[in-house]
Amino acid sequence: MNVVKKIFVLDTNVLLHDPNAMLSFGDNEVVLPITIIEELDRFKKQIEAIGRNARQVSRTLDKLSKKGSLTQGIDLDNGGILKVALCEPQILQGLPPELERDLGDNAILAVAIATKKQCDCQVILVSKDTNLRIKADVLGLKTEDYETNKVKLDELYTGTAEIIVSSEKLEKFYKKGFTVLEEQFLPNQAVTLIDEMKTAHTALGICEGNNGKIVNLHKSSLSPVSNISPRNREQRFALELLLQDSIQLITLVGKAGTGKTLLALAAGVEKVANEQSYNQLLISRPIMPMGRDLGYLPGEIKEKLTPWMQPLYDNLDLIFDTQDMRQKPRHWRKGYEELMELNLLKIEPLTYIRGRTIAKQFLIVDEAQNLTPHEVKTILTRAGDNTKIV
């Protein structure tokens, strides 16, 4: 056996969050209380990501059990040790009277305390349950949250950069429509050129390829696009990328009301209805209620979807200028209804996207932050030839 540096006792929710978590602690020892196996059995029948992760953990443990005894410990490929610990009745009796009930969390606490008594190394309880971490801290256990796949917002790639250039270079950029800089930028990165002499004198461009060539904005200079005009630098950058067919995948991140959905819809309508670069504008969003759900909705699938898709309809009304029914002449039909009849526009939930092949379409996935990584990968693999995903 290897020399153990630390012992990590995992909670069930860590494995449900990341089924490979037990293999992610390097050359340390990982202990799974036996109660975790029982809890995984309750979750494995669910059809969502939790059920899929529970089944994957069970398969991994079954595969590892063929190498030896799980209770004695199994050597992992990364140099660590994986062990399943039993929770004997006397172990539970070591807890305070308030925690002696045979509950899953209490059993995990008892195993962690018993493990700490049996060894001289550091024992850490890893859980995403805040209350369990509080109870463990009260009992003198070191605790950690499982954060290996968390990303801080300020560390996200913004897609933009600012660079100070000479007045002569900025002047040439305006005349030629491009410039080449010594600095390295990522492909399709939006760049703001700032005059070193006049900080208010700027130019906007997009990095073409990875050779430092910055080209002027062309697409977003066409004002308006589907009756929508960008109002600031970031919206101009976003619209420029949305209108370029060579860029097939775009992610838009921003606070509520910054125009992400509106700009994507405006670009999609322009590309499908006017330029005919794509056969169809397909808009999809996850069905996630805010607050308490009202329950089942009556009618056919179109009527059921209307409350969920209403934010999209509101933006389309703004694009087609049909939001004000009091204007003269009065609009008796919505502009997007005609596109739907011509099969140029389709709005549907993400529930039925699995198994499809979406070719030559402008696909907008709205409210993507509500999706799991598995669902995002499923959507991306649905893209066929000449499909653009936003």
C-alpha positions in Angstrom: 0.0 0.0 0.0 1.1 3.6 -0.6 1.8 6.1 2.1 -1.4 8.0 2.7 -1.1 11.8 2.9 -4.8 12.6 3.7 -8.0 10.8 4.0 -11.1 12.2 2.3 -14.5 10.9 3.4 -17.1 11.7 0.7 -20.8 12.5 1.0 -23.3 11.1 -1.4 -24.1 14.4 -3.0 -20.4 14.8 -4.2 -20.7 11.6 -6.2 -24.1 12.6 -7.6 -22.6 15.9 -8.6 -19.5 14.3 -10.2 -19.5 10.5 -10.6 -15.7 10.6 -11.1 -15.1 12.5 -7.8 -13.7 9.4 -6.0 -10.9 9.3 -8.6 -10.1 13.0 -8.3 -8.1 13.2 -5.0 -4.7 12.3 -6.2 -2.5 9.9 -4.2 -4.6 10.2 -1.0 -7.1 7.8 0.5 -10.8 8.1 -0.3 -13.4 6.6 2.0 -17.0 6.0 1.0 -19.3 5.2 3.9 -21.5 2.1 3.1 -24.6 4.3 3.5 -23.6 6.0 0.3 -24.3 2.7 -1.6 -27.8 2.6 -0.2 -28.5 6.2 -1.1 -27.2 5.7 -4.7 -29.6 2.8 -5.0 -32.5 5.2 -4.4 -31.3 7.7 -7.0 -30.3 5.3 -9.8 -33.8 5.0 -11.3 -34.2 8.7 -11.9 -34.0 9.7 -15.6 -32.2 13.1 -15.0 -28.5 13.7 -14.6 -28.6 12.6 -10.9 -29.9 9.1 -11.9 -27.3 8.8 -14.6 -24.5 9.8 -12.2 -25.7 7.3 -9.6 -25.6 4.5 -12.1 -22.1 5.5 -13.3 -20.8 5.5 -9.7 -22.2 2.0 -9.2 -20.6 0.7 -12.4 -17.2 2.2 -11.4 -17.4 0.6 -7.9 -18.4 -2.7 -9.4 -15.4 -2.5 -11.8 -13.0 -1.6 -9.0 -14.3 -4.4 -6.8 -12.9 -6.9 -9.3 -9.4 -5.7 -8.3 -9.7 -6.7 -4.6 -11.7 -6.0 -1.5 -13.4 -2.6 -1.2 -13.4 -2.8 2.6 -9.7 -3.5 2.7 -8.8 -0.8 0.1 -8.1 -0.8 -3.6 -5.1 0.9 -5.2 -6.1 3.4 -7.9 -4.3 4.3 -11.0 -3.5 7.8 -9.7 -1.6 6.4 -6.7 -4.5 6.8 -4.2 -6.6 4.3 -2.3 -10.3 3.8 -2.4 -12.1 2.1 0.5 -15.7 1.5 1.5 -16.2 1.8 5.3 -18.9 -0.1 7.2 -20.9 1.8 9.8 -21.2 -0.4 12.9 -23.8 0.3 15.6 -21.0 1.2 18.1 -19.7 3.8 15.7 -23.1 5.6 15.7 -23.1 5.5 19.5 -20.0 7.7 19.4 -22.1 10.6 18.2 -23.8 13.1 20.5 -27.4 12.0 21.5 -29.0 14.4 19.0 -27.2 12.7 16.1 -27.5 9.0 17.1 -30.5 8.4 14.8 -29.7 6.1 11.9 -29.7 8.7 9.2 -27.5 8.9 6.2 -25.8 12.1 7.2 -25.2 10.9 10.7 -23.7 7.6 9.5 -21.3 9.6 7.2 -20.3 11.7 10.2 -19.8 8.6 12.4 -17.5 7.0 9.8 -15.5 10.2 9.4 -15.0 10.5 13.2 -14.1 6.8 13.5 -11.6 7.1 10.7 -10.0 10.1 12.4 -9.6 8.1 15.7 -8.0 5.2 13.8 -5.2 7.1 12.0 -2.8 10.0 12.7 -3.2 11.6 9.3 -5.6 14.4 8.4 -9.2 13.4 7.8 -11.4 15.7 5.7 -15.1 15.4 5.1 -16.1 16.5 1.6 -19.7 17.5 1.1 -21.8 19.9 -0.8 -24.4 19.9 2.1 -23.8 23.1 4.1 -25.6 21.7 7.2 -23.6 18.5 7.2 -20.4 20.6 7.0 -21.6 22.7 10.0 -22.3 19.6 12.0 -18.9 18.1 11.1 -17.2 21.4 12.1 -18.9 21.3 15.5 -17.7 17.8 16.0 -14.1 18.9 15.3 -13.8 17.5 11.7 -12.2 19.4 8.9 -14.6 19.9 6.0 -14.4 21.0 2.4 -16.9 21.8 -0.4 -16.4 19.9 -3.6 -15.5 22.8 -6.0 -13.3 21.2 -8.7 -15.7 22.2 -11.5 -16.7 25.6 -10.3 -15.7 28.7 -12.3 -15.6 32.2 -10.8 -17.4 34.7 -12.9 -14.4 37.1 -12.9 -12.3 34.3 -14.4 -14.6 33.7 -17.4 -13.2 34.5 -20.8 -14.8 37.8 -21.7 -14.0 37.6 -25.4 -12.8 41.2 -25.4 -9.4 42.9 -25.0 -8.1 46.5 -25.0 -4.8 47.6 -26.5 -3.1 51.0 -26.7 -1.7 51.8 -30.2 -0.1 54.8 -31.8 -2.2 57.5 -33.6 -0.5 56.5 -36.9 -1.5 52.8 -36.5 -5.1 53.8 -35.6 -5.3 56.1 -38.7 -4.1 53.3 -41.0 -6.6 51.0 -39.4 -9.4 53.3 -40.4 -8.1 53.7 -43.9 -7.2 50.1 -44.7 -9.9 48.4 -42.5 -7.3 46.2 -40.8 -4.1 46.3 -38.9 -1.5 43.7 -37.7 -0.4 43.9 -34.1 2.5 42.2 -32.4 0.3 41.2 -29.4 -1.3 37.7 -29.5 -5.1 37.4 -29.4 -7.4 34.5 -29.6 -9.3 33.9 -32.9 -12.5 36.0 -33.1 -11.6 37.9 -30.0 -13.1 41.4 -30.0 -10.4 44.1 -29.6 -10.7 47.8 -28.7 -7.8 49.9 -30.1 -7.1 53.0 -28.0 -5.1 56.0 -29.2 -2.2 56.6 -26.9 -2.5 60.3 -27.4 -6.2 60.6 -27.1 -7.8 58.1 -24.9 -11.3 58.9 -26.1 -10.2 58.1 -29.7 -10.9 54.4 -30.2 -11.6 51.8 -32.9 -13.3 48.4 -32.7 -12.2 45.3 -34.4 -12.2 41.5 -34.5 -9.1 39.3 -34.5 -9.0 37.3 -37.7 -7.3 34.0 -37.1 -4.4 33.8 -34.7 -1.8 35.9 -36.5 -2.6 39.2 -34.8 -4.6 40.6 -37.7 -7.4 42.9 -36.5 -10.2 43.7 -39.0 -12.7 46.4 -38.7 -16.4 45.7 -37.8 -18.5 45.4 -40.9 -21.7 43.4 -40.2 -22.7 45.3 -37.1 -22.3 48.6 -38.9 -25.4 47.8 -40.9 -28.0 49.7 -38.9 -30.4 48.4 -38.0 -30.4 44.6 -38.2 -34.0 43.3 -38.1 -35.1 46.7 -36.6 -32.5 46.2 -33.8 -29.5 48.5 -33.4 -26.6 47.8 -30.9 -26.4 50.4 -28.2 -22.9 49.9 -26.9 -19.5 48.4 -27.7 -20.3 44.9 -26.3 -23.5 44.7 -28.3 -21.7 45.7 -31.5 -19.1 43.0 -30.9 -21.9 40.4 -30.2 -23.8 41.3 -33.3 -20.7 41.2 -35.4 -20.0 37.7 -34.3 -23.6 36.6 -34.6 -23.7 37.7 -38.3 -20.5 36.0 -39.3 -21.3 32.6 -40.9 -17.8 31.4 -40.4 -18.2 31.4 -36.6 -20.4 28.4 -35.8 -20.6 28.5 -32.0 -21.2 31.6 -29.9 -21.8 32.0 -26.2 -23.3 35.2 -24.8 -23.0 35.9 -21.1 -24.4 38.9 -19.3 -26.8 40.2 -16.7 -30.5 40.2 -17.3 -31.6 42.9 -19.8 -28.3 43.2 -21.6 -29.8 42.1 -24.9 -28.5 38.6 -25.3 -31.7 37.0 -26.5 -32.8 40.1 -28.5 -29.5 40.3 -30.5 -29.5 36.6 -31.1 -33.0 36.7 -32.4 -32.4 39.8 -34.6 -29.3 38.1 -36.2 -31.2 34.9 -36.7 -34.1 36.6 -38.4 -31.7 38.5 -40.6 -29.8 35.4 -41.6 -32.8 33.2 -42.2 -35.5 35.5 -43.6 -33.4 38.1 -45.4 -30.1 36.7 -46.3 -31.4 33.0 -46.5 -28.0 31.7 -45.2 -29.8 29.1 -43.2 -33.0 27.1 -43.8 -34.6 27.7 -40.5 -34.4 29.7 -37.2 -34.7 27.1 -34.4 -35.2 28.6 -30.9 -35.2 26.4 -27.9 -35.1 26.9 -24.1 -35.3 24.7 -21.0 -38.7 24.6 -19.3 -37.7 25.8 -15.8 -40.3 27.6 -13.6 -39.4 30.5 -11.4 -40.9 29.9 -8.0 -43.8 27.6 -7.5 -45.1 25.7 -10.6 -48.8 26.1 -11.4 -49.1 22.5 -12.4 -50.2 21.0 -15.7 -51.3 23.3 -18.6 -54.2 22.6 -20.8 -54.4 22.2 -24.6 -52.1 20.9 -27.3 -48.3 21.1 -27.1 -48.3 24.6 -28.7 -50.7 25.9 -26.1 -48.7 24.3 -23.3 -45.5 25.9 -24.5 -46.8 29.4 -24.9 -46.3 30.5 -21.2 -42.7 29.1 -21.3 -41.9 30.7 -24.7 -43.5 34.0 -24.0 -40.2 35.8 -23.4 -39.2 34.8 -27.0 -42.5 36.0 -28.4 -42.0 39.4 -26.6 -38.6 39.8 -28.3 -40.0 38.8 -31.7 -42.8 41.3 -31.3 -40.2 44.0 -30.8 -38.3 42.8 -33.9 -41.3 42.8 -36.1 -42.8 45.9 -34.5 -46.1 44.2 -33.6 -46.0 44.8 -29.9 -48.3 47.8 -30.0 -51.8 46.7 -31.2 -53.1 50.3 -31.0 -51.0 51.6 -33.9 -52.5 52.3 -37.4 -52.9 50.2 -39.4 -53.6 47.7 -36.8 -51.6 44.4 -37.0 -54.1 41.5 -37.1 -51.3 38.9 -37.3 -48.0 38.6 -35.7 -44.9 38.9 -37.9 -43.4 35.7 -36.5 -46.6 33.7 -37.2 -46.0 34.2 -40.9 -42.4 32.9 -40.6 -43.8 29.9 -38.7 -46.3 29.1 -41.5 -43.4 29.3 -44.0 -41.4 26.9 -41.8 -38.6 29.5 -41.4 -39.1 29.8 -37.6 -39.6 27.1 -35.1 -39.8 27.3 -31.3 -39.7 24.1 -29.3 -38.5 22.8 -25.9 -35.2 21.1 -25.4 -36.9 18.0 -24.2 -37.2 16.5 -27.6 -33.9 17.4 -29.1 -32.1 14.1 -28.3 -31.5 12.0 -31.4 -32.0 14.8 -33.9 -29.6 16.0 -36.5 -30.0 19.7 -37.1 -28.4 20.8 -40.4 -28.2 24.3 -41.9 -30.1 26.0 -39.1 -29.6 29.0 -36.9 -30.0 27.4 -33.4 -30.5 29.6 -30.4 -30.5 28.0 -27.0 -31.9 30.5 -24.5 -31.4 30.4 -20.7 -28.6 27.9 -21.2 -27.3 28.5 -17.6 -30.2 26.2 -16.4 -28.7 23.2 -18.4 -26.4 20.6 -17.0 -23.0 20.0 -18.8 -24.4 16.7 -20.2 -27.4 18.5 -21.7 -25.2 21.1 -23.2 -23.0 18.4 -24.8 -26.2 16.7 -26.1 -27.3 19.9 -27.8 -23.8 20.6 -29.4 -23.7 17.1 -30.8 -27.0 17.6 -32.6 -25.5 20.2 -34.9 -25.2 19.0 -38.5 -23.6 20.6 -41.5 -23.6 24.5 -41.7 -25.5 24.9 -38.4 -24.7 27.9 -36.2 -25.4 27.5 -32.4 -25.8 30.5 -30.1 
